[in-house]
Amino acid sequence: MFSEVALFLIHIVLSLLGTILLLRAWVYALRIHPFNPYSQAMFKVTDWLVMPLRRLIKSGNRWDWTSLVAAWLSALVYLVLSAMVLTGSMSMLSNFPMFLLAAVFTLLRWALSLIFWVVLLQALLSWIQPQSPSMPLLRSITAPLLDPIRRVLPDLGGLDLSPLVILLLTQVLNMVITRTAFSLVPI
């Protein structure tokens, strides 16, 4: 029972941290105003990890490499701690290079989950409460994903199917990445 609780807590805490770090990198790439209250909350939650890494890894013009590396590190810690709890030993760490590769796949899965939930939240809020204070931020974040699909899909009046396309694509890609990860990384 202890191992189940430990795995649950490891999953929740590190997945949430990694997802917030990915969101931080996404917001940076889209040039969302950093004084937005949501951005400020994100910075407060992740600065303890990002700021020390920023001394070693500089952010580029387009990408926040520091946040991406921090997210990858959280995925690595997630995998190592999960393996240690599951096996009850550190013997699996002898295959540490596989953990490095598995962390990349974990990061990709977290990114797809983040896209899924942000698009779903934006779609639901657009129906339920389109004047929500978070809608401008959600539109800014999802526009680069939804706009290319909107240009391809036929106009159906007031019905926008682009979120549905993104939701389906993220789920299919998540299945492909999971299958690929398990075939390449036997941890």
Contacts in CASP RR format, 6 or more apart in sequence:
PFRMAT RR
TARGET T0000
AUTHOR 0000-0000-0000
METHOD contacts of the structure
MODEL  1
MFSEVALFLIHIVLSLLGTILLLRAWVYALRIHPFNPYSQAMFKVTDWLV
MPLRRLIKSGNRWDWTSLVAAWLSALVYLVLSAMVLTGSMSMLSNFPMFL
LAAVFTLLRWALSLIFWVVLLQALLSWIQPQSPSMPLLRSITAPLLDPIR
RVLPDLGGLDLSPLVILLLTQVLNMVITRTAFSLVPI
3 85 0 8 1.000
3 86 0 8 1.000
3 88 0 8 1.000
6 85 0 8 1.000
7 82 0 8 1.000
7 85 0 8 1.000
7 86 0 8 1.000
10 78 0 8 1.000
10 81 0 8 1.000
10 82 0 8 1.000
10 85 0 8 1.000
11 78 0 8 1.000
11 82 0 8 1.000
14 74 0 8 1.000
14 75 0 8 1.000
14 77 0 8 1.000
14 78 0 8 1.000
14 81 0 8 1.000
15 78 0 8 1.000
15 110 0 8 1.000
17 45 0 8 1.000
17 46 0 8 1.000
17 49 0 8 1.000
17 74 0 8 1.000
18 70 0 8 1.000
18 71 0 8 1.000
18 74 0 8 1.000
18 75 0 8 1.000
18 107 0 8 1.000
18 110 0 8 1.000
19 71 0 8 1.000
19 110 0 8 1.000
19 113 0 8 1.000
19 114 0 8 1.000
20 42 0 8 1.000
20 45 0 8 1.000
20 46 0 8 1.000
21 46 0 8 1.000
21 49 0 8 1.000
21 50 0 8 1.000
21 67 0 8 1.000
21 68 0 8 1.000
21 70 0 8 1.000
21 71 0 8 1.000
21 74 0 8 1.000
22 67 0 8 1.000
22 68 0 8 1.000
22 71 0 8 1.000
22 107 0 8 1.000
22 110 0 8 1.000
22 111 0 8 1.000
22 114 0 8 1.000
23 42 0 8 1.000
23 114 0 8 1.000
23 118 0 8 1.000
24 42 0 8 1.000
24 43 0 8 1.000
24 46 0 8 1.000
24 50 0 8 1.000
24 64 0 8 1.000
24 67 0 8 1.000
25 63 0 8 1.000
25 64 0 8 1.000
25 67 0 8 1.000
25 68 0 8 1.000
25 71 0 8 1.000
26 114 0 8 1.000
26 141 0 8 1.000
27 39 0 8 1.000
27 42 0 8 1.000
27 141 0 8 1.000
28 59 0 8 1.000
28 63 0 8 1.000
28 64 0 8 1.000
28 67 0 8 1.000
29 62 0 8 1.000
29 63 0 8 1.000
29 64 0 8 1.000
30 140 0 8 1.000
30 141 0 8 1.000
30 144 0 8 1.000
32 39 0 8 1.000
32 137 0 8 1.000
32 140 0 8 1.000
32 141 0 8 1.000
33 39 0 8 1.000
34 40 0 8 1.000
34 43 0 8 1.000
36 137 0 8 1.000
38 134 0 8 1.000
38 137 0 8 1.000
46 67 0 8 1.000
46 70 0 8 1.000
49 70 0 8 1.000
49 73 0 8 1.000
49 74 0 8 1.000
50 66 0 8 1.000
50 67 0 8 1.000
50 70 0 8 1.000
53 66 0 8 1.000
53 69 0 8 1.000
53 70 0 8 1.000
54 66 0 8 1.000
57 65 0 8 1.000
57 66 0 8 1.000
57 69 0 8 1.000
58 65 0 8 1.000
58 66 0 8 1.000
59 65 0 8 1.000
59 66 0 8 1.000
59 67 0 8 1.000
71 107 0 8 1.000
71 110 0 8 1.000
72 103 0 8 1.000
72 104 0 8 1.000
72 107 0 8 1.000
73 103 0 8 1.000
75 103 0 8 1.000
75 104 0 8 1.000
75 106 0 8 1.000
75 107 0 8 1.000
75 110 0 8 1.000
76 99 0 8 1.000
76 100 0 8 1.000
76 103 0 8 1.000
78 103 0 8 1.000
78 106 0 8 1.000
79 99 0 8 1.000
79 102 0 8 1.000
79 103 0 8 1.000
79 106 0 8 1.000
79 187 0 8 1.000
80 93 0 8 1.000
80 99 0 8 1.000
83 92 0 8 1.000
83 93 0 8 1.000
83 99 0 8 1.000
83 187 0 8 1.000
84 90 0 8 1.000
84 92 0 8 1.000
84 93 0 8 1.000
92 187 0 8 1.000
93 99 0 8 1.000
95 187 0 8 1.000
98 185 0 8 1.000
98 186 0 8 1.000
98 187 0 8 1.000
99 187 0 8 1.000
101 184 0 8 1.000
101 185 0 8 1.000
102 181 0 8 1.000
102 185 0 8 1.000
102 187 0 8 1.000
105 177 0 8 1.000
105 178 0 8 1.000
105 180 0 8 1.000
105 181 0 8 1.000
105 184 0 8 1.000
105 185 0 8 1.000
106 181 0 8 1.000
108 177 0 8 1.000
109 174 0 8 1.000
109 177 0 8 1.000
109 178 0 8 1.000
109 181 0 8 1.000
112 170 0 8 1.000
112 173 0 8 1.000
112 174 0 8 1.000
112 177 0 8 1.000
113 170 0 8 1.000
113 174 0 8 1.000
115 145 0 8 1.000
115 166 0 8 1.000
115 170 0 8 1.000
116 166 0 8 1.000
116 167 0 8 1.000
116 170 0 8 1.000
116 171 0 8 1.000
116 174 0 8 1.000
118 138 0 8 1.000
118 141 0 8 1.000
118 142 0 8 1.000
119 142 0 8 1.000
119 145 0 8 1.000
119 146 0 8 1.000
119 163 0 8 1.000
119 166 0 8 1.000
119 167 0 8 1.000
119 170 0 8 1.000
120 163 0 8 1.000
120 167 0 8 1.000
121 138 0 8 1.000
122 135 0 8 1.000
122 138 0 8 1.000
122 139 0 8 1.000
122 141 0 8 1.000
122 142 0 8 1.000
122 163 0 8 1.000
123 163 0 8 1.000
125 132 0 8 1.000
125 134 0 8 1.000
125 135 0 8 1.000
125 138 0 8 1.000
126 135 0 8 1.000
129 135 0 8 1.000
142 163 0 8 1.000
142 166 0 8 1.000
145 166 0 8 1.000
146 160 0 8 1.000
146 162 0 8 1.000
146 163 0 8 1.000
146 166 0 8 1.000
147 162 0 8 1.000
149 162 0 8 1.000
149 165 0 8 1.000
149 166 0 8 1.000
150 160 0 8 1.000
150 162 0 8 1.000
153 161 0 8 1.000
153 162 0 8 1.000
153 165 0 8 1.000
END
